[in-house]
Amino acid sequence: MLGPVSLRQVLEVVAESDHCGGANLDLVAWDVRVDEHLVAQAWQQATSDGLIRPAGRDRHEQLWRLSAVERSRAAHRPRDGRGGSDLHGCYLGTVQDITERRQAKADRIELLEASARAESANQAKSGFWHARATSCARR
Protein backbone atom coordinates (compact mmCIF):
# COMPACT_ATOMS: atom_id res chain seq x y z
CA MET A 1 0.00 0.00 0.00
CA LEU A 2 1.21 3.51 -0.86
CA GLY A 3 1.88 6.02 1.89
CA PRO A 4 0.96 9.68 2.07
CA VAL A 5 2.06 11.95 -0.75
CA SER A 6 4.90 14.34 0.06
CA LEU A 7 4.66 18.10 -0.05
CA ARG A 8 7.22 18.07 -2.84
CA GLN A 9 5.02 15.79 -4.98
CA VAL A 10 2.06 18.14 -4.49
CA LEU A 11 4.14 21.16 -5.49
CA GLU A 12 5.50 19.37 -8.57
CA VAL A 13 1.99 18.52 -9.82
CA VAL A 14 0.76 22.05 -9.15
CA ALA A 15 3.78 23.46 -11.01
CA GLU A 16 3.12 21.19 -13.99
CA SER A 17 -0.52 22.36 -14.02
CA ASP A 18 0.22 26.09 -13.82
CA HIS A 19 0.10 26.55 -17.59
CA CYS A 20 -3.38 24.96 -17.66
CA GLY A 21 -4.83 27.28 -15.06
CA GLY A 22 -3.96 25.38 -11.90
CA ALA A 23 -4.61 22.18 -9.99
CA ASN A 24 -6.75 20.92 -7.16
CA LEU A 25 -6.48 18.09 -4.66
CA ASP A 26 -8.32 15.68 -6.98
CA LEU A 27 -5.93 16.36 -9.85
CA VAL A 28 -2.88 15.82 -7.64
CA ALA A 29 -4.30 12.50 -6.39
CA TRP A 30 -5.07 11.43 -9.96
CA ASP A 31 -1.64 12.48 -11.23
CA VAL A 32 0.27 10.55 -8.56
CA ARG A 33 -2.25 7.68 -8.78
CA VAL A 34 -3.35 7.56 -5.16
CA ASP A 35 -6.56 8.15 -3.24
CA GLU A 36 -7.32 11.71 -2.21
CA HIS A 37 -6.90 11.03 1.50
CA LEU A 38 -3.21 10.27 0.86
CA VAL A 39 -2.75 13.76 -0.62
CA ALA A 40 -4.80 15.67 1.98
CA GLN A 41 -2.07 16.29 4.56
CA ALA A 42 0.52 17.60 2.09
CA TRP A 43 -2.18 19.66 0.33
CA GLN A 44 -3.21 21.24 3.63
CA GLN A 45 0.42 22.06 4.44
CA ALA A 46 0.93 23.66 1.00
CA THR A 47 -2.13 25.89 1.41
CA SER A 48 -1.50 26.84 5.04
CA ASP A 49 2.19 27.62 4.39
CA GLY A 50 1.24 29.83 1.44
CA LEU A 51 3.14 27.69 -1.06
CA ILE A 52 0.13 27.58 -3.36
CA ARG A 53 -2.45 30.28 -3.94
CA PRO A 54 -5.98 30.38 -5.33
CA ALA A 55 -6.05 30.77 -9.11
CA GLY A 56 -9.71 30.92 -10.03
CA ARG A 57 -12.30 28.22 -10.35
CA ASP A 58 -12.91 25.30 -12.63
CA ARG A 59 -16.55 24.35 -13.17
CA HIS A 60 -17.01 23.13 -9.62
CA GLU A 61 -13.76 23.53 -7.71
CA GLN A 62 -11.17 26.05 -6.69
CA LEU A 63 -7.93 25.75 -8.67
CA TRP A 64 -4.54 26.51 -7.12
CA ARG A 65 -1.16 27.60 -8.49
CA LEU A 66 2.29 27.95 -6.99
CA SER A 67 2.77 31.18 -5.07
CA ALA A 68 5.42 33.53 -6.46
CA VAL A 69 7.74 32.72 -3.57
CA GLU A 70 7.45 28.95 -4.07
CA ARG A 71 7.84 29.31 -7.84
CA SER A 72 11.11 31.16 -7.30
CA ARG A 73 12.34 28.60 -4.77
CA ALA A 74 11.38 25.67 -6.98
CA ALA A 75 13.14 27.16 -9.98
CA HIS A 76 16.43 27.32 -8.07
CA ARG A 77 16.19 24.18 -5.93
CA PRO A 78 18.38 21.26 -7.05
CA ARG A 79 16.46 18.11 -7.96
CA ASP A 80 17.86 14.90 -6.46
CA GLY A 81 21.40 16.25 -6.58
CA ARG A 82 21.34 16.38 -10.39
CA GLY A 83 20.83 20.13 -10.66
CA GLY A 84 17.94 21.68 -12.48
CA SER A 85 14.66 22.58 -10.88
CA ASP A 86 11.54 21.02 -9.46
CA LEU A 87 9.46 22.53 -12.24
CA HIS A 88 10.24 19.70 -14.72
CA GLY A 89 10.21 21.53 -18.00
CA CYS A 90 8.12 24.53 -16.98
CA TYR A 91 9.51 27.88 -18.00
CA LEU A 92 9.21 30.91 -15.78
CA GLY A 93 8.49 34.21 -17.42
CA THR A 94 5.91 36.01 -19.42
CA VAL A 95 4.78 35.98 -22.98
CA GLN A 96 3.86 39.23 -24.62
CA ASP A 97 2.86 39.89 -28.22
CA ILE A 98 5.12 42.71 -29.40
CA THR A 99 4.00 42.67 -33.04
CA GLU A 100 2.36 46.10 -32.81
CA ARG A 101 5.35 47.57 -30.98
CA ARG A 102 7.75 46.23 -33.63
CA GLN A 103 5.54 47.55 -36.42
CA ALA A 104 5.33 50.98 -34.77
CA LYS A 105 9.12 51.04 -34.40
CA ALA A 106 9.59 50.04 -38.07
CA ASP A 107 7.09 52.73 -39.14
CA ARG A 108 8.91 55.33 -37.03
CA ILE A 109 12.29 54.37 -38.51
CA GLU A 110 10.83 54.54 -42.02
CA LEU A 111 9.35 57.96 -41.27
CA LEU A 112 12.66 59.24 -39.87
CA GLU A 113 14.53 57.94 -42.92
CA ALA A 114 12.01 59.56 -45.27
CA SER A 115 12.28 62.81 -43.32
CA ALA A 116 16.11 62.68 -43.56
CA ARG A 117 15.89 62.05 -47.34
CA ALA A 118 13.47 64.96 -47.74
CA GLU A 119 15.70 67.26 -45.71
CA SER A 120 18.71 66.23 -47.78
CA ALA A 121 16.82 66.84 -51.02
CA ASN A 122 15.63 70.20 -49.71
CA GLN A 123 19.21 71.22 -48.86
CA ALA A 124 20.42 70.09 -52.30
CA LYS A 125 17.64 72.10 -53.96
CA SER A 126 18.47 75.18 -51.85
CA GLY A 127 22.14 74.79 -52.72
CA PHE A 128 21.31 74.57 -56.43
CA TRP A 129 19.14 77.68 -56.38
CA HIS A 130 21.68 79.56 -54.27
CA ALA A 131 24.48 78.66 -56.69
CA ARG A 132 22.31 79.62 -59.67
CA ALA A 133 21.30 82.93 -58.13
CA THR A 134 24.95 83.71 -57.35
CA SER A 135 26.08 82.90 -60.91
CA CYS A 136 23.27 84.99 -62.40
CA ALA A 137 24.18 87.94 -60.18
CA ARG A 138 27.78 87.84 -61.43
CA ARG A 139 26.70 88.22 -65.06
C-alpha positions in Angstrom: 0.0 0.0 0.0 1.2 3.5 -0.9 1.9 6.0 1.9 1.0 9.7 2.1 2.1 11.9 -0.7 4.9 14.3 0.1 4.7 18.1 0.0 7.2 18.1 -2.8 5.0 15.8 -5.0 2.1 18.1 -4.5 4.1 21.2 -5.5 5.5 19.4 -8.6 2.0 18.5 -9.8 0.8 22.0 -9.1 3.8 23.5 -11.0 3.1 21.2 -14.0 -0.5 22.4 -14.0 0.2 26.1 -13.8 0.1 26.5 -17.6 -3.4 25.0 -17.7 -4.8 27.3 -15.1 -4.0 25.4 -11.9 -4.6 22.2 -10.0 -6.8 20.9 -7.2 -6.5 18.1 -4.7 -8.3 15.7 -7.0 -5.9 16.4 -9.9 -2.9 15.8 -7.6 -4.3 12.5 -6.4 -5.1 11.4 -10.0 -1.6 12.5 -11.2 0.3 10.6 -8.6 -2.3 7.7 -8.8 -3.3 7.6 -5.2 -6.6 8.1 -3.2 -7.3 11.7 -2.2 -6.9 11.0 1.5 -3.2 10.3 0.9 -2.8 13.8 -0.6 -4.8 15.7 2.0 -2.1 16.3 4.6 0.5 17.6 2.1 -2.2 19.7 0.3 -3.2 21.2 3.6 0.4 22.1 4.4 0.9 23.7 1.0 -2.1 25.9 1.4 -1.5 26.8 5.0 2.2 27.6 4.4 1.2 29.8 1.4 3.1 27.7 -1.1 0.1 27.6 -3.4 -2.5 30.3 -3.9 -6.0 30.4 -5.3 -6.0 30.8 -9.1 -9.7 30.9 -10.0 -12.3 28.2 -10.4 -12.9 25.3 -12.6 -16.5 24.3 -13.2 -17.0 23.1 -9.6 -13.8 23.5 -7.7 -11.2 26.1 -6.7 -7.9 25.8 -8.7 -4.5 26.5 -7.1 -1.2 27.6 -8.5 2.3 28.0 -7.0 2.8 31.2 -5.1 5.4 33.5 -6.5 7.7 32.7 -3.6 7.5 29.0 -4.1 7.8 29.3 -7.8 11.1 31.2 -7.3 12.3 28.6 -4.8 11.4 25.7 -7.0 13.1 27.2 -10.0 16.4 27.3 -8.1 16.2 24.2 -5.9 18.4 21.3 -7.0 16.5 18.1 -8.0 17.9 14.9 -6.5 21.4 16.2 -6.6 21.3 16.4 -10.4 20.8 20.1 -10.7 17.9 21.7 -12.5 14.7 22.6 -10.9 11.5 21.0 -9.5 9.5 22.5 -12.2 10.2 19.7 -14.7 10.2 21.5 -18.0 8.1 24.5 -17.0 9.5 27.9 -18.0 9.2 30.9 -15.8 8.5 34.2 -17.4 5.9 36.0 -19.4 4.8 36.0 -23.0 3.9 39.2 -24.6 2.9 39.9 -28.2 5.1 42.7 -29.4 4.0 42.7 -33.0 2.4 46.1 -32.8 5.3 47.6 -31.0 7.7 46.2 -33.6 5.5 47.6 -36.4 5.3 51.0 -34.8 9.1 51.0 -34.4 9.6 50.0 -38.1 7.1 52.7 -39.1 8.9 55.3 -37.0 12.3 54.4 -38.5 10.8 54.5 -42.0 9.3 58.0 -41.3 12.7 59.2 -39.9 14.5 57.9 -42.9 12.0 59.6 -45.3 12.3 62.8 -43.3 16.1 62.7 -43.6 15.9 62.0 -47.3 13.5 65.0 -47.7 15.7 67.3 -45.7 18.7 66.2 -47.8 16.8 66.8 -51.0 15.6 70.2 -49.7 19.2 71.2 -48.9 20.4 70.1 -52.3 17.6 72.1 -54.0 18.5 75.2 -51.9 22.1 74.8 -52.7 21.3 74.6 -56.4 19.1 77.7 -56.4 21.7 79.6 -54.3 24.5 78.7 -56.7 22.3 79.6 -59.7 21.3 82.9 -58.1 24.9 83.7 -57.4 26.1 82.9 -60.9 23.3 85.0 -62.4 24.2 87.9 -60.2 27.8 87.8 -61.4 26.7 88.2 -65.1 
